């Protein structure tokens, strides 16, 4: 029995356009909430003579975090039962973006966990810690990592349209996945 394939993908232009709007909303929302709670602008970190060192450190942390983000996808795929040999890591040089690609099918629920893992660990948790503890640095980090997970959020939204727990697989070239259905 050969499975039929149903693509659940997004156009890169759509991801960039909608992702930019969502990113702006995340940053404005979290930083605004921080300001309301703590009566302090978290962006003051980048003011005055501290600006250049803060920007350089932020850039280095962000680049390292991108690699960790993709590694967390890989760990999620592995937790979903995929062998390391079916997980490919690389850099899409055209977009200057690292990626983790799962070349083997897995159950939709496990795929959802793998897609959500980096945004939750690097974005949601630090954002909550920063907001509740009054740390501008941790709040900014969490907000930036949530913004970096916007594409993943869009894929998770696509995943909600899939009924049951079928086998799915990362799409080889587009943002999204393929649903494998038995014929």
Rosetta blueprint (number, residue, H / E / L):
1 X L
2 X L
3 X E
4 X E
5 X E
6 X E
7 X E
8 X E
9 X E
10 X E
11 X L
12 X H
13 X H
14 X H
15 X H
16 X H
17 X H
18 X H
19 X H
20 X H
21 X H
22 X H
23 X H
24 X H
25 X H
26 X H
27 X H
28 X H
29 X H
30 X H
31 X H
32 X H
33 X H
34 X H
35 X H
36 X H
37 X H
38 X H
39 X L
40 X L
41 X L
42 X H
43 X H
44 X H
45 X H
46 X H
47 X L
48 X H
49 X H
50 X H
51 X H
52 X H
53 X H
54 X H
55 X H
56 X H
57 X H
58 X H
59 X H
60 X H
61 X H
62 X H
63 X H
64 X H
65 X H
66 X H
67 X H
68 X H
69 X H
70 X H
71 X H
72 X H
73 X H
74 X H
75 X H
76 X H
77 X H
78 X H
79 X H
80 X L
81 X L
82 X L
83 X L
84 X H
85 X H
86 X H
87 X E
88 X E
89 X E
90 X E
91 X E
92 X E
93 X L
94 X L
95 X L
96 X L
97 X E
98 X E
99 X E
100 X E
101 X E
102 X E
103 X L
104 X L
105 X L
106 X E
107 X E
108 X H
109 X H
110 X H
111 X H
112 X H
113 X H
114 X H
115 X H
116 X H
117 X H
118 X H
119 X H
120 X H
121 X H
122 X H
123 X H
124 X H
125 X H
126 X H
127 X H
128 X H
129 X H
130 X H
131 X H
132 X H
133 X H
134 X L
135 X L
136 X H
137 X H
138 X H
139 X H
140 X H
141 X H
142 X H
143 X H
144 X H
145 X H
146 X H
147 X H
148 X H
149 X L
150 X H
151 X H
152 X H
153 X H
154 X H
155 X H
156 X H
157 X H
158 X H
159 X H
160 X L
161 X L
162 X L
163 X L
164 X L
165 X L
166 X L
167 X E
168 X E
169 X E
170 X E
171 X L
172 X L
173 X L
174 X L
175 X E
176 X E
177 X E
178 X E
179 X E
180 X E
181 X E
182 X E
183 X L
